[in-house]
C-alpha cells in the first residue's frame, strides 16, 4: 500500500448580488478521489439579500446550507430543503435571518444569515472516497419563502484531506 499524507484545499466564492439573487446556489469545492478521505472542513458562510420596501424578516423562513458529497454534476446536486435526508450530506444546517435597516437609503433593508453574523463552522465529519468512483464536493445553500428564496452567497472553505502519495 502506498503512503498517504495530509493536504489542505482552500477556496472562496461569491455567487449572486443584489440584482442576481436565487433560491439555490451550488459551489464546487473539489474532488473526492477514490483513495482520499475528507478529515475536516472549515467554512465561513454569509448569505444576504436586499429588499425594498423595508421588510423586517420573519425568523421562521428557512434558509439551509450544507456540504454535499456525491457523484453528481453541479446541476444535479439536491437542495438541502428539497432532499434533507440524502446520504450525500456531510453537513446540513439551518440558518436564521438577521435584519438591518439602511440609514442612507431607508427604503432598503439588508437581511443576513446567520443572524449573529458568525458564519464560521469547523466541521469534523469524515468521508472516505469510494473505490473506483469519482465524487465531488459542493457547498449548497437553499432558501424558501419571500426572503430566503432571493439570497446571494459568499463562502470560503479550507478542507483537510488525507490523500495518497504520488507514485
C-alpha positions as CSV (number, residue, x, y, z in Angstrom):
1,X,0.0,0.0,0.0
2,X,1.3,3.4,-1.0
3,X,1.9,6.1,1.7
4,X,-0.6,8.9,2.4
5,X,-0.2,12.5,3.6
6,X,-2.4,15.4,4.6
7,X,-3.1,18.4,2.4
8,X,-5.4,21.4,2.7
9,X,-7.6,22.5,-0.2
10,X,-8.8,26.1,0.1
11,X,-11.1,28.4,-1.9
12,X,-13.6,31.2,-1.8
13,X,-16.6,32.1,-4.0
14,X,-19.3,34.7,-4.0
15,X,-22.5,33.9,-6.0
16,X,-25.1,36.4,-6.8
17,X,-25.6,40.1,-6.0
18,X,-28.3,42.5,-5.0
19,X,-29.7,42.1,-8.6
20,X,-28.9,38.4,-9.1
21,X,-30.4,36.6,-6.1
22,X,-31.6,33.0,-6.4
23,X,-33.2,30.4,-4.2
24,X,-30.4,27.8,-4.6
25,X,-26.6,28.2,-5.0
26,X,-24.1,25.4,-5.7
27,X,-20.4,26.0,-5.1
28,X,-17.9,23.4,-6.4
29,X,-15.3,22.7,-3.6
30,X,-13.3,19.9,-5.1
31,X,-12.9,16.2,-5.9
32,X,-13.1,13.3,-3.5
33,X,-10.8,10.8,-5.2
34,X,-11.4,7.1,-4.5
35,X,-8.3,6.7,-2.3
36,X,-8.8,10.0,-0.4
37,X,-10.6,11.0,2.8
38,X,-12.1,14.2,3.9
39,X,-10.9,14.8,7.5
40,X,-12.1,18.2,8.4
41,X,-13.8,21.2,6.7
42,X,-13.7,24.8,7.9
43,X,-16.4,27.0,6.3
44,X,-17.1,30.7,6.5
45,X,-20.5,31.4,5.2
46,X,-22.7,34.5,4.8
47,X,-26.0,34.8,2.9
48,X,-27.7,38.2,2.3
49,X,-30.5,39.8,0.4
50,X,-31.6,43.4,-0.1
51,X,-35.3,44.2,-0.1
52,X,-37.4,47.2,-0.9
53,X,-39.5,48.4,0.7
54,X,-38.0,47.9,4.1
55,X,-39.0,44.5,5.4
56,X,-38.3,43.0,8.8
57,X,-37.7,39.4,8.1
58,X,-39.5,36.6,9.7
59,X,-37.2,34.2,11.6
60,X,-39.2,31.1,10.6
61,X,-38.4,31.5,6.8
62,X,-36.0,28.6,6.1
63,X,-32.5,29.1,4.7
64,X,-30.5,25.9,4.8
65,X,-27.0,25.2,3.7
66,X,-24.9,22.0,3.6
67,X,-21.8,20.3,2.5
68,X,-22.7,17.6,-0.1
69,X,-20.5,14.8,-1.4
70,X,-21.7,12.7,-4.4
71,X,-21.1,11.5,-7.9
72,X,-23.3,14.2,-9.4
73,X,-22.8,17.3,-11.7
74,X,-23.5,20.7,-10.1
75,X,-26.9,21.0,-11.8
76,X,-27.9,17.7,-10.2
77,X,-26.9,18.4,-6.6
78,X,-30.1,18.3,-4.5
79,X,-31.1,21.3,-2.5
80,X,-30.9,20.9,1.3
81,X,-34.6,21.7,1.6
82,X,-35.6,19.5,-1.3
83,X,-33.8,16.4,-0.1
84,X,-32.7,16.8,3.5
85,X,-32.3,13.0,4.1
86,X,-30.0,12.4,1.2
87,X,-27.0,10.4,2.3
88,X,-24.7,12.7,0.4
89,X,-25.0,15.4,3.1
90,X,-21.8,15.6,5.1
91,X,-23.2,18.7,6.9
92,X,-26.7,20.2,6.9
93,X,-27.6,23.3,8.9
94,X,-30.5,25.8,9.1
95,X,-29.6,29.4,9.4
96,X,-31.7,32.2,10.9
97,X,-32.0,35.6,9.4
98,X,-31.0,38.9,10.9
99,X,-32.1,42.4,9.8
100,X,-30.5,45.7,9.3
101,X,-32.2,48.9,8.0
102,X,-30.1,51.2,5.8
103,X,-29.5,54.7,7.2
104,X,-28.7,56.2,3.9
105,X,-31.5,54.6,1.9
106,X,-34.3,53.9,4.4
107,X,-36.4,52.3,1.7
108,X,-34.0,49.3,1.6
109,X,-33.2,46.7,4.2
110,X,-30.5,44.0,4.3
111,X,-31.2,40.6,5.7
112,X,-28.3,38.4,6.5
113,X,-27.7,34.9,7.7
114,X,-26.6,33.6,10.1
115,X,-28.4,36.2,12.2
116,X,-25.4,36.8,14.5
117,X,-23.1,37.2,11.5
118,X,-20.9,34.4,12.9
119,X,-20.8,32.1,9.8
120,X,-17.6,30.2,10.9
121,X,-18.1,26.4,11.1
122,X,-15.5,23.8,11.9
123,X,-16.9,20.5,10.7
124,X,-15.2,17.4,12.0
125,X,-17.1,14.9,9.8
126,X,-15.1,12.4,7.7
127,X,-16.0,10.9,4.4
128,X,-13.8,8.3,2.6
129,X,-13.7,8.0,-1.1
130,X,-15.4,5.0,-2.7
131,X,-13.2,2.7,-4.7
132,X,-13.4,3.3,-8.5
133,X,-15.9,6.1,-8.1
134,X,-15.1,9.8,-8.6
135,X,-17.1,12.0,-6.2
136,X,-17.4,15.8,-6.0
137,X,-17.7,18.1,-3.0
138,X,-20.2,21.0,-3.0
139,X,-21.4,23.7,-0.7
140,X,-25.1,24.3,-1.3
141,X,-27.5,26.9,0.1
142,X,-31.2,27.0,-0.5
143,X,-34.0,29.3,0.7
144,X,-37.7,29.2,0.7
145,X,-40.3,32.0,1.2
146,X,-40.2,35.7,0.3
147,X,-36.9,36.5,1.9
148,X,-34.9,33.3,1.8
149,X,-35.6,32.4,-1.8
150,X,-33.9,35.5,-3.1
151,X,-30.5,35.3,-1.5
152,X,-26.9,35.6,-2.5
153,X,-24.0,33.6,-1.1
154,X,-20.4,34.4,0.0
155,X,-18.4,31.4,1.2
156,X,-14.8,30.4,1.9
157,X,-13.5,27.0,2.9
158,X,-10.5,25.0,4.0
159,X,-10.7,21.3,3.7
160,X,-8.1,18.9,5.3
161,X,-7.7,15.8,3.1
162,X,-5.8,12.6,3.6
163,X,-4.5,11.7,0.1
164,X,-2.3,9.0,-1.4
165,X,1.3,9.9,-2.0
166,X,2.2,10.4,-5.7
167,X,3.8,7.3,-7.3
